[in-house]
Amino acid sequence: FNPGMRELPHEESDRRAAAGEPFALRYRVPREAGEEVRFLDAVYGDQRKLAADIEDFALLRSDGMPTYHLASCADDIDLQITEVIRGQDHLSNTFKHVLIFEAAGAKPPQFAHLPLLVAPDGSKLSKRKHGPVVSVTTYRDAGFLPEAFINFLCLLGWSPKDDREKMSRDELVQAFSLENINRANAVVNFQDPLAGSLTAQPGSSHQDAFPEETFDPKAIWLNAEHIRGLTLEDLSARLLPIVHAAGYDVSEEKMLQVTPLIRERIKLLRDALTAADFFFAPELAAYDPAELIPQKGDAATAAKVLQKAREILATTEFTHDALDKNLRAAAQELGLKAGQMFQPIRVAVCGRKNAPPLFETLEVLGRDITLRRIEQARAKLD
């Protein structure tokens, strides 16, 4: 914009516009010496700027379309908006908007500008630069609960001024106030945005999904806390579509049996696919037979344990108490500690050492699957 156009006579301006020259209708900012434009922001406090430092800004384009400045203010006036809450990057625009409100004879709304969410390097979040990790759908597909993600976002640049971090939506609404918003930009501590698949869907290829380390650790922690706060029925209902999407044919009843065994072990909903896959898959993934060997034992010890376990599990009642009693008695009979007895069985039926509690796991798997997997484990030792 050429400031000299400010003094262009109306007649010449109209003639040049009629001749087809591009033009815009601009707001003539008052230039009286020392005149200020000011407003009180609910977050950043008293804001002042010399009118002389504000350019004559466009209101209408040559095609008659309004600019953002005019359209935004006209909409706020028409809808009788009383509070405008937006990003801190609009703070400089607000001086222009105050001028428009005053020119229209309207009372400006209460403005509140929020600090921006920025990347670890301090740059603005950008899908072009940072990739899908800044997209809400990426968090959804990774298995974040909506209520946990909202909780996380609210704590970026705001706090309830007490020790609470995990909060429900109702608690957030009750505790929120503009006065407690920080003025500094809030950092989202994600890591390498290119790690893993950029298009992974929940369950469809969980091995290629964004690794946990991609996401802000606070978001992961909050999600785990919210997961533990769900009822078993609610959590089971949220896990089942992910399990089905991974190709497992699991009933609602079976999912409800598995859920209490993994609720404390998962941080994201998709974690069910790795924490509980042995419940869903008809066959175990390949594992190292050496995992069957208990501490301070050898292959012969493991074989002896599995043989004894097979004998007991073929006849004992498949309930927690009966399994506990009979397998502990078997350990004493073999002269082994309980851990030495349980490890080969756990690896045989789960394919890993790190798994949910053994007796509850056996209950859910049932006698047939348990005995078949023990036989397969014995064959691995041979």
Secondary structure, DSSP 8 states (H G I E B T S, - for coil): --GGGGG--HHHHHHHHHTT---EEE------TT-EEEEEETTTEEEEEEGGGS---EEEETTS-B-HHHHHHHHHHHTT--EEEEEGGGHHHHHHHHHHHHHTT----EEEEE--EE-TTS-B--HHHHGGGGSHHHHHHHT--HHHHHHHHHTSSB--SSS--S--HHHHHHH--GGGB-SS-EE-----TTSS-SS--TTTSGGGS--GGGS-HHHHHHHHHHHHHS-HHHHHHHHHHHHHHTT----HHHHHHHHHHHGGG-SSGGGHHHHSHHHH-SS-----GGGGS-TT--HHHHHHHHHHHHHHHTTS--SHHHHHHHHHHHHHHHT--HHHHHHHHHHHHHSSSS-S-HHHHHHHH-HHHHHHHHHHHHHHH-
